[in-house]
Amino acid sequence: MSLKKWNTIFVIAVPVGAFAIFWLIRLVFGAHVRLVAWVALFAWLIGSQWWQSRTLGVRTQALKDMWGLADQRQLTAEDLHQLAPQYSTAQLKQTAGQRPQFLPRPQVVAQITAALKQKPAVKKHHRK
């Protein structure tokens, strides 16, 4: 999933969820408990932001680990495409770096990482 799509879903889910929580509390408890609805609204906003940041951080770290193993084995995005044919080479190239522009499914990243751990690392020969 592209990062743009991920952020779009988040931008839509947060206000919809906030609106639903706000009105659900008002409907269940009545209009006189506006403060409870506002507290729940802000709890939802803070919690959803925390969840999105944490999830994105975990997925980014998994990609960094995957690319670290790939670099140790001197593999490119073309080589990783062989391990995950459902993603194109261009998509896999977008997963590299500090700020990935594409997020593959977490299961696929774990699968690639496990496969890379099975391959021996390439030793660098230093000339003197």
C-alpha positions as a Markdown table, in Angstrom:
| # | Residue | x | y | z |
|---|---|---|---|---|
| 1 | Met | 0.0 | 0.0 | 0.0 |
| 2 | Ser | 1.4 | 3.4 | -0.9 |
| 3 | Leu | 2.1 | 5.8 | 1.9 |
| 4 | Lys | -0.3 | 8.3 | 0.3 |
| 5 | Lys | -3.1 | 5.7 | 0.5 |
| 6 | Trp | -2.3 | 4.8 | 4.1 |
| 7 | Asn | -2.4 | 8.5 | 5.1 |
| 8 | Thr | -5.7 | 9.0 | 3.2 |
| 9 | Ile | -7.3 | 6.1 | 5.0 |
| 10 | Phe | -6.1 | 7.5 | 8.3 |
| 11 | Val | -7.3 | 11.0 | 7.5 |
| 12 | Ile | -10.8 | 9.7 | 6.7 |
| 13 | Ala | -11.0 | 7.2 | 9.6 |
| 14 | Val | -10.1 | 9.7 | 12.4 |
| 15 | Pro | -12.8 | 12.2 | 11.7 |
| 16 | Val | -15.5 | 9.5 | 11.0 |
| 17 | Gly | -14.5 | 7.7 | 14.2 |
| 18 | Ala | -14.5 | 10.9 | 16.2 |
| 19 | Phe | -17.9 | 12.0 | 14.9 |
| 20 | Ala | -19.3 | 8.5 | 15.6 |
| 21 | Ile | -17.9 | 8.5 | 19.2 |
| 22 | Phe | -19.1 | 12.0 | 19.9 |
| 23 | Trp | -22.7 | 11.4 | 18.7 |
| 24 | Leu | -22.9 | 7.9 | 20.2 |
| 25 | Ile | -22.1 | 9.2 | 23.6 |
| 26 | Arg | -24.6 | 12.0 | 23.2 |
| 27 | Leu | -27.3 | 9.6 | 22.0 |
| 28 | Val | -26.7 | 7.1 | 24.8 |
| 29 | Phe | -26.2 | 9.5 | 27.7 |
| 30 | Gly | -28.1 | 12.5 | 26.5 |
| 31 | Ala | -27.1 | 16.0 | 25.4 |
| 32 | His | -26.3 | 17.1 | 29.0 |
| 33 | Val | -23.1 | 15.1 | 29.1 |
| 34 | Arg | -21.3 | 17.1 | 26.4 |
| 35 | Leu | -18.1 | 17.1 | 28.4 |
| 36 | Val | -17.9 | 13.3 | 28.4 |
| 37 | Ala | -18.4 | 13.4 | 24.6 |
| 38 | Trp | -15.6 | 15.9 | 24.2 |
| 39 | Val | -13.3 | 13.9 | 26.4 |
| 40 | Ala | -14.0 | 10.7 | 24.4 |
| 41 | Leu | -13.5 | 12.7 | 21.2 |
| 42 | Phe | -10.0 | 13.9 | 22.3 |
| 43 | Ala | -9.1 | 10.4 | 23.6 |
| 44 | Trp | -10.0 | 9.0 | 20.2 |
| 45 | Leu | -7.9 | 11.6 | 18.4 |
| 46 | Ile | -4.9 | 11.1 | 20.6 |
| 47 | Gly | -5.2 | 7.4 | 20.6 |
| 48 | Ser | -5.6 | 7.1 | 16.8 |
| 49 | Gln | -2.6 | 9.4 | 16.3 |
| 50 | Trp | -0.5 | 7.3 | 18.6 |
| 51 | Trp | -1.6 | 4.1 | 16.9 |
| 52 | Gln | -0.8 | 5.4 | 13.4 |
| 53 | Ser | 2.6 | 6.7 | 14.5 |
| 54 | Arg | 3.5 | 3.5 | 16.2 |
| 55 | Thr | 2.3 | 1.3 | 13.4 |
| 56 | Leu | 4.1 | 3.3 | 10.8 |
| 57 | Gly | 7.3 | 3.2 | 13.0 |
| 58 | Val | 7.1 | -0.6 | 13.4 |
| 59 | Arg | 6.6 | -1.1 | 9.6 |
| 60 | Thr | 9.4 | 1.3 | 8.7 |
| 61 | Gln | 11.8 | -0.5 | 11.1 |
| 62 | Ala | 10.9 | -3.8 | 9.6 |
| 63 | Leu | 11.7 | -2.4 | 6.1 |
| 64 | Lys | 15.1 | -1.0 | 7.4 |
| 65 | Asp | 15.9 | -4.5 | 8.9 |
| 66 | Met | 15.0 | -6.1 | 5.5 |
| 67 | Trp | 17.1 | -3.7 | 3.5 |
| 68 | Gly | 20.0 | -4.1 | 6.0 |
| 69 | Leu | 20.0 | -7.8 | 5.4 |
| 70 | Ala | 19.7 | -7.3 | 1.7 |
| 71 | Asp | 22.7 | -4.9 | 1.7 |
| 72 | Gln | 24.8 | -7.4 | 3.7 |
| 73 | Arg | 24.1 | -9.9 | 0.9 |
| 74 | Gln | 24.5 | -7.3 | -1.8 |
| 75 | Leu | 21.0 | -7.8 | -3.1 |
| 76 | Thr | 19.0 | -5.2 | -5.1 |
| 77 | Ala | 15.3 | -4.6 | -5.5 |
| 78 | Glu | 15.4 | -6.9 | -8.6 |
| 79 | Asp | 16.7 | -9.7 | -6.3 |
| 80 | Leu | 14.0 | -9.0 | -3.7 |
| 81 | His | 11.4 | -9.1 | -6.5 |
| 82 | Gln | 12.2 | -12.8 | -6.9 |
| 83 | Leu | 11.3 | -13.3 | -3.2 |
| 84 | Ala | 8.1 | -11.2 | -3.5 |
| 85 | Pro | 6.8 | -11.4 | -7.1 |
| 86 | Gln | 3.5 | -9.7 | -6.1 |
| 87 | Tyr | 5.4 | -6.4 | -5.9 |
| 88 | Ser | 7.2 | -4.8 | -8.8 |
| 89 | Thr | 10.8 | -3.8 | -8.7 |
| 90 | Ala | 9.8 | -0.1 | -8.7 |
| 91 | Gln | 7.6 | -0.7 | -5.7 |
| 92 | Leu | 10.3 | -2.5 | -3.8 |
| 93 | Lys | 12.8 | 0.4 | -4.6 |
| 94 | Gln | 10.3 | 2.8 | -3.0 |
| 95 | Thr | 10.6 | 0.8 | 0.3 |
| 96 | Ala | 14.3 | 1.7 | 0.7 |
| 97 | Gly | 15.6 | 4.7 | 2.6 |
| 98 | Gln | 14.8 | 6.5 | 5.7 |
| 99 | Arg | 11.3 | 7.5 | 4.5 |
| 100 | Pro | 9.7 | 4.7 | 2.4 |
| 101 | Gln | 7.2 | 5.8 | -0.1 |
| 102 | Phe | 5.6 | 2.4 | -0.4 |
| 103 | Leu | 4.5 | -0.1 | 2.4 |
| 104 | Pro | 4.3 | -3.7 | 1.4 |
| 105 | Arg | 2.1 | -6.0 | 3.6 |
| 106 | Pro | 3.9 | -6.8 | 6.9 |
| 107 | Gln | 3.6 | -10.5 | 6.2 |
| 108 | Val | 5.5 | -10.1 | 2.9 |
| 109 | Val | 8.3 | -8.1 | 4.6 |
| 110 | Ala | 8.6 | -10.8 | 7.3 |
| 111 | Gln | 8.7 | -13.5 | 4.6 |
| 112 | Ile | 11.4 | -11.6 | 2.7 |
| 113 | Thr | 13.4 | -11.0 | 5.9 |
| 114 | Ala | 13.2 | -14.7 | 6.9 |
| 115 | Ala | 14.4 | -15.7 | 3.4 |
| 116 | Leu | 17.3 | -13.3 | 3.6 |
| 117 | Lys | 18.3 | -14.7 | 7.0 |
| 118 | Gln | 18.7 | -18.1 | 5.3 |
| 119 | Lys | 21.1 | -16.8 | 2.7 |
| 120 | Pro | 24.7 | -16.3 | 3.7 |
| 121 | Ala | 26.1 | -12.8 | 3.9 |
| 122 | Val | 28.7 | -11.8 | 1.3 |
| 123 | Lys | 32.0 | -11.1 | 2.9 |
| 124 | Lys | 33.8 | -8.0 | 1.8 |
| 125 | His | 37.4 | -8.5 | 0.8 |
| 126 | His | 39.7 | -5.7 | 1.8 |
| 127 | Arg | 42.9 | -5.1 | -0.3 |
| 128 | Lys | 46.0 | -4.0 | 1.5 |
